Amino acid sequence: MNWWIKVRRAHAVVPVALAAYSLLLLVNDVTTSVPSISLGSIVQARVVLLAPIPLTTGLFFCLESRLIHQEKTAVQPVRLLDAALILTAVGASVLLAAVFGLASGSGDVAAAGRNTLFLTGLLLILRPVLGQGAAVVPMAWLILVLLMGYRTPHDPYPWTVLPEPLGAPHAAAGAVAVFAAGMFIQFFFRPKRVL
């Protein structure tokens, strides 16, 4: 297990990613104007929607830091260790979002935990197909949502998940389902290797 910790570098990467995540949770009141293709106008998006990006990027970096030969011959359960890493990081992000959301009284901050579940799941689902290209999937989804995910400036489509309010049951169910599918794929499928 010692070589797995050194190779994955999770002890260094995940705390920094969680710190960046926490900083983005603190800027809940900051919004930015984003052009929306679906509306033909401007949408006011909260910067807290970006909070999951550092964590998903950090997790992707850890999972892609591999020594293929050692992993094939390892006696340690590498897939279980990777799954534990993902569950620990995402669990910490959900807990942080809940605490920061409760402290600030903001549902948008608390929803960042749900959004992290969703984007991590999406990343894990597409990683075996896209390989290293999957690193951009969470940010690409966020851009797609901002450009094409709104019916009115304050009403996102249900498929978007990210800007939906905390109490939206379809967003919570979708996030859990996508994350569970991603964990299943992470455990049973290996990403495409580009040489």
Salt bridges, closest charged atoms under 4 A:
GLU64 OE2 - ARG127 NE 2.89
GLU64 OE1 - ARG193 NH1 3.53
GLU71 OE2 - ARG8 NH1 2.80
GLU71 OE1 - ARG66 NE 3.35
ASP82 OD1 - ARG8 NE 2.89
ASP108 OD2 - ARG46 NE 2.54
ASP155 OD2 - ARG151 NE 3.14
GLU164 OE2 - HIS170 NE2 3.01
